[in-house]
Amino acid sequence: MHKLWLIPALPFLGFLINGIFGRKLPKLIINAIAVGSVALSFIWVLLVASGCDWGAIPLRAQYFTWIKSGPFEVGWDYSIDKLTVIMLMIVTGVGSLIHVYATAYMEHEEGYYRFFAYLNLFMFFMLNLVLAGNYLILFVGWEGVGLCSYLLIGFYFVKKSATTAGNKAFIVNRIGDFGFSLAMFLIVINFGTLDFRRVFAAAPGKPVEILTAIALLTLFGACGKSAQIPLYVWLPDAMEGPTPVSALIHAATMVTAGVYLCCRSAAIFMHAPVAMETVALIGLATAVMAATIGLTQFDIKKVFAYSTVSQLGYMFLGVGVGAFSAGIWHLMTHAFFKALLFLGAGSVIHACHGEQDMRHMGGLKKYTPWTMMVLACASLAIAGFPGTSGFFSKDAILTAAYAHAPWMFWVGVITAGMTAFYVWRAFWMTFFGEYKGHGHPHESSWVMLAPLVVLAVLSLAGGFLFNVPKMLEGMFPLAEEVPGEGTLMGISIAAGLIGIALSYYMYVVNTTLPAKITSALGGVYTLVSNKYFVDEAYDAAIVTPLVEGSTAVLWHGVDQGVIDGFVNNVGYQSKGIGDILKRIQSGNIRSYATWVVLGSVALLIVMGFVKGLPQ
Amino acid sequence: MDSAAVMNLLKNGVPISWYLVLSAILFAIGVSGFLFRRNIITVFMCIELMLNAVNLSFIAFAHQHKQVSGQLFTFFVMVVAAAEAAVGLAIILTVFKNRSTLNIDEIDTLKN
C-alpha cells in the first residue's frame, strides 16, 4: 500500500490543530503546522510518485464503503494515475510555496490562525478532489473547495464587499454544482455506479444522446467552478480575498478543477462530439471576452483575475478540441505563472501600502527590483515568449485548435496578443514611469520573495522540465501532426511579441496615447470597461426577478400569508372561543352555586326521563 | 288529622316519607340560603344545613332498611363537616382581616 490517505490527511490534521488551538498558539507554531503539513504532503506525493509502478497504473485504494443501497455502492476510494500525480504535484507544490509566502503576507492580519486553518482545509478538500476514485468522492472535494473558497473570499468579513463577493462565489458555484449533480444522477441511472473505472469502461457502449447529456451537465458544473461563460462572474469579485488566496484558490488550483473534471471524464466527452464542440466554443468565447475586459481594468488584481478567466478558457479550448494533455499542460504552466503573477501583485500591493489601483503606482522599478524581475518572468511566460513555460502549453493548445478548426486558431492567436498586451500593460504601469502613490514603497521580505523566485524559475523552465503530453502518453490520444506547425508557432509568437511591444509603446513611450484611444472608442470602451454590463444584465434578468418574486410570493405570500396565517389564525380562534367561555367564570360564588343547582335539576330531569341512571 | 291516623302513627311509628320530606325541606332551605344570602357566615351555615339534611335521610334509610351503612356514612359526613368548619372558618377569618367585608359578592377576584 502507498498510504494514499496520508496525502489529504496531513493538511486536515493541520486544519484541526490550527482551527481548534490556533487562537492560543504562537505564530511560529501556527506557521510550522500550516506550512509543514502541506510540505509533508508534497514530499509524500513525491515519494508515492517515485515509488509508483507506472505499469500497474491506476493504483487504487479502497478504504470503506460509504453508501450501500441494493446493487449500488459508493466507497471511499482513492485512485492514482498519471493525471492525478501531475495534479497532486501542482496542488501540493504550488500550495506549499503559497503557504510559505502567506506566512509573511498575512503577518499583521487579524485571525492569522483562522486563515491558515481554512487554507489547510482547502488543501485537504482539493487533494480529496484530485485523488477521488469515484464521482461522489470527487464531489465531496468539489463542494469542500467551494466552501473554503467562500470562507476565504469573505476572510475580511467586516468588509461588506468581501462578504457579498463570498456569497456571490458560493451561489454561482451552487448553480454549476446543480448541473454536476444532475450529471451524476444520470450516470447512476445509466451506469449503475459512480466508480470512475467502471463508468469509463462502460461509456463507449452507451447511446450518444445520454453521453452528450452527461457531458454537457458536467461541463455546466465545470463552468461554475472554473469560471467560464455563463458562470464566470464570481471570479473577478473573488479578488476581495487576501492575495495568497487569489493565487492558490482562484488561479492555481481550485478554478482548474473544472478542467480536471473534463479531462478525468475524457472517456465520456470523447464519445459526445457535440459536447466537445460546446466545450471548445465556451472556452474560446470566455478567453476572448475576458481578455478584452482585461485590457481596460486598472485594479492590478482584477487584471489578473480576468486573465485567469481567459487562460481557463484556453484550457477548455484545448480540452474541447481533443487535446486533453495540452489542456492539462496549460493548467500546470498557468499554475506556475499565474500564482506568480498574483503573489507578485501581492508583493506590489504590500509595497504600496495596500494600494491596488495601477494608476497610483508606477516607477516601482527602483524600489522593488526583485518583485519586478519575477513578475517579468511571469509576464513573459503568460505572453508566450519563446522558451518560457507558457509558450509550450499555449502553442500545444493553439496547434490542436488549428487541427480542429483554423478559425479557432486565429481567434486564439488574437486573444494571445491581447493577453500579452494587458499583462505587460500592468507591468509597465506598475514598474515604469513616476511613482504616483503615497508613502514610501519598500521591497518585500525574503520569506515572500523566495517562493516567488522558485515560481519564476518554474515559469521560465516549466515547459522544459515537465513535458505533460509526453507524461500523459497513453491516457489521452496524442496530438495530431499539423502541417506547417512551425508557421503556426511563429504566428503565435509574433502575436505575443506585438502585444508586448504595443503595450511598451502605449504605456512607456507615448503615455498620452491610451487616453486618446479611450476617447476615440467612446461607447465601445465604456461597454468593455464595465465588463459588458454582464453583472447588471444578470441582476436585471435573474437576481432582481428572483428576489422580487421571492419577496412577493414566497415571503409575503407563502410564508407570511399561508404558513404564518394558519398558525396565527389557530391562535386567534382559540382566543376568541376562550373570550366567550371565560364569562362563565365570574368569580361570584352564588352564580357558581346557581349553575350547580341548575345542573343537578337538569340531571334529575334527565334521570326521570330515562328512568334511572344506566346500571 | 283524624283519630285513625293518629292511632296508626302510634302503632307503626312515623313513616319514612315524613323524614324524607323534612330532609328535603331542610335541604331546600339550605340551597336557597346559599343562593340568596350574601353574608359568608350565613352561606357557610346553609352548607352545614344541607349536609345535615342529607344526614337525616341517611339515618332514615338506615333505620328503614335495618342496615348500618347509612349511619356509617353519617359519621363520615360529620367528620368532613367538622374539618370543613375548621378550614372554612379560618378562610372566612382571613378574608375578613384582609378585606373588612363579609359580603360574598365582593369577593370575586378569581374571575375570567
Contacts between the chains, C-beta under 8 A, distances in Angstrom:
chain1	res1	chain2	res2	distance
A	582	B	112	4.7
A	583	B	112	7.5
A	585	B	110	7.7
A	585	B	111	5.7
A	585	B	112	5.9
A	586	B	108	6.6
A	586	B	111	5.4
A	586	B	112	7.8
A	587	B	107	7.9
A	587	B	108	3.1
A	587	B	109	6.3
A	587	B	110	5.2
A	587	B	111	2.8
A	587	B	112	7.5
A	588	B	104	7.9
A	588	B	105	6.3
A	588	B	108	5.1
A	588	B	111	7.6
A	589	B	43	7.5
A	589	B	104	5.4
A	589	B	107	7.4
A	589	B	108	7.9
A	590	B	34	7.6
A	590	B	35	5.9
A	590	B	36	7.8
A	590	B	38	7.9
A	590	B	104	6.4
A	590	B	105	7.1
A	593	B	31	8.0
A	593	B	34	5.4
A	593	B	35	5.6
A	594	B	35	6.2
A	597	B	31	6.2
A	597	B	35	6.9
